[in-house]
Amino acid sequence: MSHSASLPQPTATHGHDDLELAAQLATSLDQRFAILAVVEWLAIVVAAVCVSPYAWEGTSHHWNPHLWVALGIGGLASALPVALALASRRLAVTPHINATCQMLMAGLMVHVTGGRIETHFAYFGLLAFLSFYRDWRSEEHTSELQSRGLIS
């Protein structure tokens, strides 16, 4: 009695379906990270207008350079994930670029709020979001940037 006949036989398309599903998941994640980057950028600009003047100057409220930093650096950091999400072809470095841009956005949040301790928790939340890629290399890259003090 042979048990090999009762086992399902692998088909040629089985591996292809897995790769196609993984590519669809990665593309969907790229689009979601692009949306997240734009939402973060808008939130940082609002924080620069509402929180930053009080965080850096005490009680006086006036426009300060942190608004321009939020507009400039935040805009650049969110533009690259958006451009990559809109690209017709997905690049292998997209998760790394998204991870780097997310850490830049977290650092910008910390800077704009005057280094308030609550905003430092954004790093942990963004690392959790990056785990959806299921790619340890992008998380390792992000953790390396953070541990070397290049971001923050």
MARGU-221409 format. One record per residue: x, y, z of N, C-alpha, C in turn; residue in three letters; residue number from 1. Coordinates in nm, 2 decimals, padded with zeros to 4 digits. Example, Ala and Ser with C-alpha at 12.3 -4.5 7.8 and 13.67 -1.06 7.14 Angstrom:
// MARGU-221409
+--------+--------+--------+--------+--------+--------+--------+--------+--------+---------+-----+
!    npx !    npy !    npz !   capx !   capy !   capz !    cpx !    cpy !    cpz ! residuo ! num !
+--------+--------+--------+--------+--------+--------+--------+--------+--------+---------+-----+
!  01.32 ! -00.57 !  00.78 !  01.23 ! -00.45 !  00.78 !  01.32 ! -00.33 !  00.78 !     ALA !   1 !
!  01.28 ! -00.22 !  00.71 !  01.37 ! -00.11 !  00.71 !  01.29 !  00.00 !  00.79 !     SER !   2 !
+--------+--------+--------+--------+--------+--------+--------+--------+--------+---------+-----+
***
This chain:
// MARGU-221409
+--------+--------+--------+--------+--------+--------+--------+--------+--------+---------+-----+
!    npx !    npy !    npz !   capx !   capy !   capz !    cpx !    cpy !    cpz ! residuo ! num !
+--------+--------+--------+--------+--------+--------+--------+--------+--------+---------+-----+
!  00.08 ! -00.12 !  00.00 !  00.00 !  00.00 !  00.00 !  00.09 !  00.12 !  00.00 !     MET !   1 !
!  00.07 !  00.21 ! -00.10 !  00.16 !  00.33 ! -00.11 !  00.08 !  00.45 ! -00.06 !     SER !   2 !
!  00.15 !  00.52 !  00.02 !  00.09 !  00.65 !  00.07 !  00.11 !  00.77 ! -00.02 !     HIS !   3 !
!  00.20 !  00.75 ! -00.11 !  00.23 !  00.87 ! -00.20 !  00.11 !  00.90 ! -00.29 !     SER !   4 !
!  00.02 !  00.81 ! -00.32 ! -00.09 !  00.83 ! -00.40 ! -00.20 !  00.92 ! -00.33 !     ALA !   5 !
! -00.20 !  00.91 ! -00.20 ! -00.30 !  00.99 ! -00.12 ! -00.26 !  01.13 ! -00.09 !     SER !   6 !
! -00.13 !  01.16 ! -00.11 ! -00.08 !  01.30 ! -00.09 ! -00.11 !  01.39 ! -00.21 !     LEU !   7 !
! -00.14 !  01.51 ! -00.19 ! -00.16 !  01.60 ! -00.30 ! -00.03 !  01.62 ! -00.37 !     PRO !   8 !
! -00.03 !  01.62 ! -00.50 !  00.09 !  01.64 ! -00.58 !  00.11 !  01.79 ! -00.60 !     GLN !   9 !
!  00.23 !  01.84 ! -00.59 !  00.25 !  01.98 ! -00.62 !  00.23 !  02.01 ! -00.76 !     PRO !  10 !
!  00.18 !  02.12 ! -00.79 !  00.16 !  02.16 ! -00.93 !  00.26 !  02.27 ! -00.97 !     THR !  11 !
!  00.27 !  02.29 ! -01.09 !  00.36 !  02.39 ! -01.14 !  00.32 !  02.53 ! -01.10 !     ALA !  12 !
!  00.19 !  02.55 ! -01.08 !  00.15 !  02.69 ! -01.05 !  00.14 !  02.72 ! -00.90 !     THR !  13 !
!  00.16 !  02.61 ! -00.82 !  00.15 !  02.63 ! -00.67 !  00.25 !  02.74 ! -00.62 !     HIS !  14 !
!  00.37 !  02.73 ! -00.66 !  00.48 !  02.83 ! -00.62 !  00.45 !  02.96 ! -00.68 !     GLY !  15 !
!  00.40 !  02.96 ! -00.80 !  00.37 !  03.09 ! -00.87 !  00.26 !  03.16 ! -00.80 !     HIS !  16 !
!  00.16 !  03.09 ! -00.75 !  00.05 !  03.16 ! -00.68 !  00.10 !  03.22 ! -00.55 !     ASP !  17 !
!  00.19 !  03.16 ! -00.48 !  00.24 !  03.21 ! -00.36 !  00.32 !  03.34 ! -00.39 !     ASP !  18 !
!  00.40 !  03.34 ! -00.49 !  00.48 !  03.45 ! -00.53 !  00.39 !  03.57 ! -00.57 !     LEU !  19 !
!  00.29 !  03.54 ! -00.64 !  00.19 !  03.64 ! -00.69 !  00.12 !  03.70 ! -00.57 !     GLU !  20 !
!  00.08 !  03.62 ! -00.47 !  00.01 !  03.67 ! -00.35 !  00.10 !  03.76 ! -00.27 !     LEU !  21 !
!  00.23 !  03.72 ! -00.26 !  00.33 !  03.80 ! -00.18 !  00.35 !  03.93 ! -00.25 !     ALA !  22 !
!  00.36 !  03.93 ! -00.39 !  00.38 !  04.05 ! -00.46 !  00.26 !  04.15 ! -00.44 !     ALA !  23 !
!  00.14 !  04.09 ! -00.45 !  00.02 !  04.17 ! -00.42 !  00.01 !  04.23 ! -00.28 !     GLN !  24 !
!  00.05 !  04.15 ! -00.19 !  00.06 !  04.20 ! -00.05 !  00.16 !  04.31 ! -00.03 !     LEU !  25 !
!  00.28 !  04.29 ! -00.09 !  00.38 !  04.40 ! -00.09 !  00.34 !  04.53 ! -00.16 !     ALA !  26 !
!  00.27 !  04.51 ! -00.27 !  00.22 !  04.63 ! -00.34 !  00.12 !  04.70 ! -00.26 !     THR !  27 !
!  00.03 !  04.63 ! -00.20 ! -00.08 !  04.69 ! -00.11 ! -00.01 !  04.76 !  00.01 !     SER !  28 !
!  00.09 !  04.70 !  00.07 !  00.16 !  04.76 !  00.18 !  00.23 !  04.89 !  00.14 !     LEU !  29 !
!  00.29 !  04.89 !  00.02 !  00.35 !  05.01 ! -00.03 !  00.25 !  05.12 ! -00.05 !     ASP !  30 !
!  00.14 !  05.09 ! -00.10 !  00.03 !  05.20 ! -00.11 ! -00.01 !  05.25 !  00.02 !     GLN !  31 !
! -00.03 !  05.16 !  00.12 ! -00.07 !  05.20 !  00.25 !  00.04 !  05.28 !  00.32 !     ARG !  32 !
!  00.16 !  05.25 !  00.30 !  00.27 !  05.33 !  00.36 !  00.27 !  05.47 !  00.30 !     PHE !  33 !
!  00.24 !  05.47 !  00.17 !  00.24 !  05.60 !  00.10 !  00.13 !  05.69 !  00.17 !     ALA !  34 !
!  00.01 !  05.63 !  00.19 ! -00.10 !  05.70 !  00.25 ! -00.06 !  05.75 !  00.39 !     ILE !  35 !
!  00.00 !  05.65 !  00.47 !  00.04 !  05.68 !  00.60 !  00.14 !  05.80 !  00.60 !     LEU !  36 !
!  00.24 !  05.80 !  00.51 !  00.34 !  05.91 !  00.50 !  00.27 !  06.04 !  00.48 !     ALA !  37 !
!  00.17 !  06.05 !  00.39 !  00.10 !  06.18 !  00.37 !  00.02 !  06.22 !  00.49 !     VAL !  38 !
! -00.05 !  06.13 !  00.56 ! -00.12 !  06.16 !  00.68 ! -00.03 !  06.21 !  00.79 !     VAL !  39 !
!  00.09 !  06.14 !  00.80 !  00.19 !  06.18 !  00.90 !  00.24 !  06.32 !  00.87 !     GLU !  40 !
!  00.26 !  06.35 !  00.74 !  00.31 !  06.48 !  00.71 !  00.21 !  06.59 !  00.74 !     TRP !  41 !
!  00.09 !  06.57 !  00.71 ! -00.01 !  06.66 !  00.74 ! -00.03 !  06.68 !  00.89 !     LEU !  42 !
! -00.02 !  06.57 !  00.97 ! -00.02 !  06.58 !  01.12 !  00.10 !  06.66 !  01.17 !     ALA !  43 !
!  00.21 !  06.64 !  01.11 !  00.33 !  06.71 !  01.16 !  00.32 !  06.86 !  01.13 !     ILE !  44 !
!  00.27 !  06.89 !  01.01 !  00.25 !  07.04 !  00.98 !  00.15 !  07.10 !  01.08 !     VAL !  45 !
!  00.04 !  07.03 !  01.11 ! -00.05 !  07.08 !  01.21 !  00.01 !  07.09 !  01.35 !     VAL !  46 !
!  00.10 !  06.99 !  01.39 !  00.17 !  07.00 !  01.51 !  00.27 !  07.12 !  01.51 !     ALA !  47 !
!  00.33 !  07.15 !  01.40 !  00.42 !  07.26 !  01.39 !  00.35 !  07.39 !  01.40 !     ALA !  48 !
!  00.23 !  07.40 !  01.36 !  00.15 !  07.52 !  01.37 !  00.09 !  07.54 !  01.52 !     VAL !  49 !
!  00.04 !  07.43 !  01.57 ! -00.03 !  07.43 !  01.70 !  00.06 !  07.41 !  01.82 !     CYS !  50 !
!  00.15 !  07.32 !  01.81 !  00.23 !  07.28 !  01.93 !  00.37 !  07.34 !  01.93 !     VAL !  51 !
!  00.44 !  07.34 !  01.82 !  00.58 !  07.38 !  01.82 !  00.61 !  07.52 !  01.87 !     SER !  52 !
!  00.53 !  07.62 !  01.84 !  00.56 !  07.75 !  01.89 !  00.56 !  07.75 !  02.05 !     PRO !  53 !
!  00.47 !  07.68 !  02.11 !  00.47 !  07.67 !  02.25 !  00.58 !  07.58 !  02.31 !     TYR !  54 !
!  00.61 !  07.48 !  02.23 !  00.71 !  07.39 !  02.28 !  00.85 !  07.45 !  02.28 !     ALA !  55 !
!  00.88 !  07.54 !  02.19 !  01.01 !  07.60 !  02.18 !  01.02 !  07.74 !  02.24 !     TRP !  56 !
!  00.91 !  07.81 !  02.25 !  00.92 !  07.95 !  02.29 !  00.84 !  07.98 !  02.42 !     GLU !  57 !
!  00.79 !  07.88 !  02.48 !  00.71 !  07.90 !  02.60 !  00.57 !  07.94 !  02.58 !     GLY !  58 !
!  00.53 !  08.06 !  02.62 !  00.39 !  08.10 !  02.61 !  00.36 !  08.19 !  02.48 !     THR !  59 !
!  00.46 !  08.24 !  02.42 !  00.44 !  08.33 !  02.30 !  00.42 !  08.24 !  02.18 !     SER !  60 !
!  00.32 !  08.28 !  02.10 !  00.28 !  08.20 !  01.98 !  00.32 !  08.28 !  01.86 !     HIS !  61 !
!  00.40 !  08.23 !  01.78 !  00.44 !  08.30 !  01.65 !  00.49 !  08.19 !  01.55 !     HIS !  62 !
!  00.50 !  08.23 !  01.43 !  00.55 !  08.13 !  01.33 !  00.69 !  08.11 !  01.35 !     TRP !  63 !
!  00.74 !  07.99 !  01.34 !  00.88 !  07.97 !  01.36 !  00.94 !  07.88 !  01.25 !     ASN !  64 !
!  01.07 !  07.86 !  01.25 !  01.13 !  07.78 !  01.15 !  01.09 !  07.63 !  01.15 !     PRO !  65 !
!  01.03 !  07.58 !  01.25 !  00.99 !  07.44 !  01.26 !  00.87 !  07.41 !  01.16 !     HIS !  66 !
!  00.79 !  07.52 !  01.13 !  00.69 !  07.50 !  01.03 !  00.75 !  07.47 !  00.90 !     LEU !  67 !
!  00.86 !  07.55 !  00.86 !  00.92 !  07.53 !  00.73 !  01.00 !  07.40 !  00.73 !     TRP !  68 !
!  01.05 !  07.36 !  00.84 !  01.12 !  07.23 !  00.84 !  01.02 !  07.12 !  00.82 !     VAL !  69 !
!  00.90 !  07.13 !  00.89 !  00.79 !  07.03 !  00.87 !  00.74 !  07.02 !  00.73 !     ALA !  70 !
!  00.73 !  07.14 !  00.67 !  00.68 !  07.14 !  00.53 !  00.79 !  07.08 !  00.44 !     LEU !  71 !
!  00.91 !  07.12 !  00.45 !  01.02 !  07.08 !  00.36 !  01.06 !  06.94 !  00.38 !     GLY !  72 !
!  01.11 !  06.91 !  00.50 !  01.16 !  06.77 !  00.52 !  01.05 !  06.67 !  00.52 !     ILE !  73 !
!  00.94 !  06.71 !  00.58 !  00.82 !  06.61 !  00.58 !  00.77 !  06.59 !  00.44 !     GLY !  74 !
!  00.77 !  06.69 !  00.36 !  00.72 !  06.68 !  00.22 !  00.81 !  06.59 !  00.14 !     GLY !  75 !
!  00.94 !  06.61 !  00.16 !  01.04 !  06.52 !  00.09 !  01.03 !  06.38 !  00.14 !     LEU !  76 !
!  01.02 !  06.36 !  00.27 !  01.02 !  06.22 !  00.32 !  00.89 !  06.15 !  00.28 !     ALA !  77 !
!  00.78 !  06.22 !  00.26 !  00.66 !  06.15 !  00.22 !  00.65 !  06.14 !  00.07 !     SER !  78 !
!  00.72 !  06.22 !  00.00 !  00.71 !  06.22 ! -00.15 !  00.77 !  06.09 ! -00.21 !     ALA !  79 !
!  00.88 !  06.04 ! -00.15 !  00.94 !  05.92 ! -00.21 !  00.85 !  05.80 ! -00.19 !     LEU !  80 !
!  00.79 !  05.77 ! -00.08 !  00.70 !  05.65 ! -00.07 !  00.58 !  05.67 ! -00.17 !     PRO !  81 !
!  00.53 !  05.79 ! -00.18 !  00.42 !  05.81 ! -00.27 !  00.46 !  05.78 ! -00.42 !     VAL !  82 !
!  00.58 !  05.83 ! -00.45 !  00.63 !  05.81 ! -00.59 !  00.65 !  05.66 ! -00.61 !     ALA !  83 !
!  00.71 !  05.59 ! -00.52 !  00.73 !  05.45 ! -00.53 !  00.60 !  05.37 ! -00.54 !     LEU !  84 !
!  00.50 !  05.41 ! -00.46 !  00.37 !  05.34 ! -00.47 !  00.30 !  05.36 ! -00.60 !     ALA !  85 !
!  00.32 !  05.48 ! -00.66 !  00.26 !  05.51 ! -00.79 !  00.34 !  05.45 ! -00.91 !     LEU !  86 !
!  00.46 !  05.41 ! -00.88 !  00.54 !  05.35 ! -00.99 !  00.48 !  05.23 ! -01.05 !     ALA !  87 !
!  00.50 !  05.21 ! -01.18 !  00.44 !  05.09 ! -01.24 !  00.51 !  04.96 ! -01.20 !     SER !  88 !
!  00.63 !  04.97 ! -01.16 !  00.70 !  04.85 ! -01.12 !  00.75 !  04.86 ! -00.98 !     ARG !  89 !
!  00.74 !  04.76 ! -00.90 !  00.78 !  04.76 ! -00.76 !  00.93 !  04.73 ! -00.76 !     ARG !  90 !
!  01.01 !  04.80 ! -00.68 !  01.15 !  04.78 ! -00.66 !  01.17 !  04.70 ! -00.53 !     LEU !  91 !
!  01.29 !  04.63 ! -00.53 !  01.32 !  04.55 ! -00.41 !  01.36 !  04.64 ! -00.29 !     ALA !  92 !
!  01.40 !  04.76 ! -00.32 !  01.44 !  04.85 ! -00.21 !  01.32 !  04.93 ! -00.15 !     VAL !  93 !
!  01.21 !  04.91 ! -00.20 !  01.09 !  04.99 ! -00.15 !  01.07 !  04.97 !  00.00 !     THR !  94 !
!  01.07 !  04.85 !  00.05 !  01.05 !  04.84 !  00.20 !  01.16 !  04.92 !  00.28 !     PRO !  95 !
!  01.28 !  04.92 !  00.23 !  01.39 !  04.99 !  00.30 !  01.37 !  05.14 !  00.29 !     HIS !  96 !
!  01.32 !  05.19 !  00.18 !  01.30 !  05.33 !  00.16 !  01.18 !  05.37 !  00.25 !     ILE !  97 !
!  01.07 !  05.29 !  00.25 !  00.96 !  05.32 !  00.33 !  01.00 !  05.32 !  00.48 !     ASN !  98 !
!  01.08 !  05.22 !  00.52 !  01.13 !  05.22 !  00.66 !  01.21 !  05.34 !  00.70 !     ALA !  99 !
!  01.30 !  05.38 !  00.61 !  01.38 !  05.50 !  00.64 !  01.29 !  05.62 !  00.64 !     THR ! 100 !
!  01.20 !  05.64 !  00.55 !  01.11 !  05.75 !  00.55 !  01.02 !  05.75 !  00.68 !     CYS ! 101 !
!  00.98 !  05.64 !  00.72 !  00.90 !  05.63 !  00.85 !  00.98 !  05.68 !  00.97 !     GLN ! 102 !
!  01.10 !  05.64 !  00.97 !  01.19 !  05.68 !  01.09 !  01.22 !  05.83 !  01.08 !     MET ! 103 !
!  01.23 !  05.88 !  00.96 !  01.25 !  06.03 !  00.94 !  01.12 !  06.10 !  00.99 !     LEU ! 104 !
!  01.01 !  06.05 !  00.96 !  00.89 !  06.11 !  01.00 !  00.87 !  06.11 !  01.15 !     MET ! 105 !
!  00.91 !  06.00 !  01.21 !  00.90 !  05.99 !  01.36 !  01.00 !  06.09 !  01.42 !     ALA ! 106 !
!  01.12 !  06.10 !  01.37 !  01.22 !  06.20 !  01.42 !  01.17 !  06.34 !  01.40 !     GLY ! 107 !
!  01.10 !  06.36 !  01.29 !  01.05 !  06.50 !  01.27 !  00.93 !  06.53 !  01.37 !     LEU ! 108 !
!  00.85 !  06.42 !  01.40 !  00.75 !  06.44 !  01.50 !  00.81 !  06.48 !  01.64 !     MET ! 109 !
!  00.92 !  06.41 !  01.67 !  00.98 !  06.44 !  01.80 !  01.04 !  06.58 !  01.80 !     VAL ! 110 !
!  01.10 !  06.62 !  01.69 !  01.16 !  06.75 !  01.68 !  01.06 !  06.86 !  01.69 !     HIS ! 111 !
!  00.95 !  06.85 !  01.61 !  00.85 !  06.95 !  01.61 !  00.78 !  06.97 !  01.74 !     VAL ! 112 !
!  00.77 !  06.86 !  01.82 !  00.70 !  06.87 !  01.95 !  00.79 !  06.91 !  02.06 !     THR ! 113 !
!  00.92 !  06.94 !  02.03 !  01.01 !  06.99 !  02.13 !  01.07 !  06.87 !  02.21 !     GLY ! 114 !
!  01.07 !  06.75 !  02.15 !  01.13 !  06.64 !  02.22 !  01.05 !  06.58 !  02.33 !     GLY ! 115 !
!  00.92 !  06.60 !  02.32 !  00.83 !  06.55 !  02.42 !  00.84 !  06.39 !  02.42 !     ARG ! 116 !
!  00.84 !  06.34 !  02.54 !  00.86 !  06.19 !  02.56 !  00.75 !  06.11 !  02.49 !     ILE ! 117 !
!  00.63 !  06.16 !  02.48 !  00.52 !  06.08 !  02.42 !  00.55 !  06.06 !  02.27 !     GLU ! 118 !
!  00.61 !  06.15 !  02.21 !  00.62 !  06.13 !  02.06 !  00.73 !  06.03 !  02.03 !     THR ! 119 !
!  00.82 !  06.00 !  02.13 !  00.92 !  05.90 !  02.10 !  00.86 !  05.76 !  02.08 !     HIS ! 120 !
!  00.74 !  05.74 !  02.13 !  00.67 !  05.61 !  02.12 !  00.63 !  05.58 !  01.97 !     PHE ! 121 !
!  00.63 !  05.69 !  01.89 !  00.60 !  05.67 !  01.75 !  00.70 !  05.57 !  01.68 !     ALA ! 122 !
!  00.82 !  05.57 !  01.73 !  00.92 !  05.47 !  01.67 !  00.87 !  05.33 !  01.69 !     TYR ! 123 !
!  00.82 !  05.30 !  01.81 !  00.78 !  05.16 !  01.83 !  00.66 !  05.12 !  01.75 !     PHE ! 124 !
!  00.56 !  05.22 !  01.74 !  00.45 !  05.19 !  01.66 !  00.48 !  05.17 !  01.51 !     GLY ! 125 !
!  00.57 !  05.25 !  01.46 !  00.61 !  05.24 !  01.32 !  00.69 !  05.11 !  01.29 !     LEU ! 126 !
!  00.77 !  05.07 !  01.39 !  00.84 !  04.94 !  01.38 !  00.73 !  04.82 !  01.37 !     LEU ! 127 !
!  00.63 !  04.84 !  01.45 !  00.52 !  04.74 !  01.44 !  00.45 !  04.74 !  01.30 !     ALA ! 128 !
!  00.43 !  04.86 !  01.25 !  00.37 !  04.86 !  01.11 !  00.47 !  04.80 !  01.01 !     PHE ! 129 !
!  00.59 !  04.83 !  01.02 !  00.69 !  04.78 !  00.93 !  00.70 !  04.62 !  00.93 !     LEU ! 130 !
!  00.66 !  04.56 !  01.04 !  00.66 !  04.42 !  01.05 !  00.56 !  04.35 !  00.96 !     SER ! 131 !
!  00.46 !  04.43 !  00.91 !  00.37 !  04.38 !  00.81 !  00.43 !  04.34 !  00.68 !     PHE ! 132 !
!  00.55 !  04.39 !  00.65 !  00.62 !  04.35 !  00.53 !  00.67 !  04.21 !  00.54 !     TYR ! 133 !
!  00.68 !  04.15 !  00.66 !  00.73 !  04.02 !  00.68 !  00.87 !  04.00 !  00.62 !     ARG ! 134 !
!  00.95 !  04.10 !  00.63 !  01.08 !  04.10 !  00.58 !  01.18 !  04.15 !  00.69 !     ASP ! 135 !
!  01.26 !  04.07 !  00.74 !  01.34 !  04.10 !  00.85 !  01.45 !  04.20 !  00.81 !     TRP ! 136 !
!  01.48 !  04.21 !  00.68 !  01.59 !  04.30 !  00.64 !  01.55 !  04.44 !  00.65 !     ARG ! 137 !
!  01.42 !  04.48 !  00.62 !  01.38 !  04.62 !  00.64 !  01.37 !  04.66 !  00.78 !     SER ! 138 !
!  01.33 !  04.56 !  00.87 !  01.33 !  04.60 !  01.01 !  01.47 !  04.61 !  01.07 !     GLU ! 139 !
!  01.56 !  04.52 !  01.02 !  01.70 !  04.53 !  01.07 !  01.76 !  04.66 !  01.02 !     GLU ! 140 !
!  01.73 !  04.70 !  00.90 !  01.78 !  04.83 !  00.85 !  01.73 !  04.95 !  00.93 !     HIS ! 141 !
!  01.60 !  04.95 !  00.97 !  01.54 !  05.05 !  01.05 !  01.60 !  05.05 !  01.19 !     THR ! 142 !
!  01.62 !  04.94 !  01.25 !  01.67 !  04.93 !  01.38 !  01.82 !  04.98 !  01.38 !     SER ! 143 !
!  01.89 !  04.95 !  01.28 !  02.03 !  04.99 !  01.26 !  02.04 !  05.14 !  01.26 !     GLU ! 144 !
!  01.95 !  05.20 !  01.18 !  01.95 !  05.35 !  01.17 !  01.92 !  05.41 !  01.31 !     LEU ! 145 !
!  01.82 !  05.35 !  01.38 !  01.78 !  05.40 !  01.51 !  01.90 !  05.39 !  01.61 !     GLN ! 146 !
!  01.96 !  05.27 !  01.61 !  02.06 !  05.24 !  01.72 !  02.19 !  05.32 !  01.70 !     SER ! 147 !
!  02.22 !  05.36 !  01.57 !  02.33 !  05.44 !  01.55 !  02.31 !  05.59 !  01.57 !     ARG ! 148 !
!  02.18 !  05.62 !  01.60 !  02.15 !  05.76 !  01.63 !  02.14 !  05.85 !  01.50 !     GLY ! 149 !
!  02.13 !  05.78 !  01.39 !  02.12 !  05.86 !  01.26 !  01.98 !  05.92 !  01.25 !     LEU ! 150 !
!  01.88 !  05.86 !  01.31 !  01.74 !  05.91 !  01.31 !  01.71 !  05.94 !  01.46 !     ILE ! 151 !
!  01.66 !  06.06 !  01.49 !  01.61 !  06.10 !  01.62 !  01.67 !  06.22 !  01.67 !     SER ! 152 !
+--------+--------+--------+--------+--------+--------+--------+--------+--------+---------+-----+
***
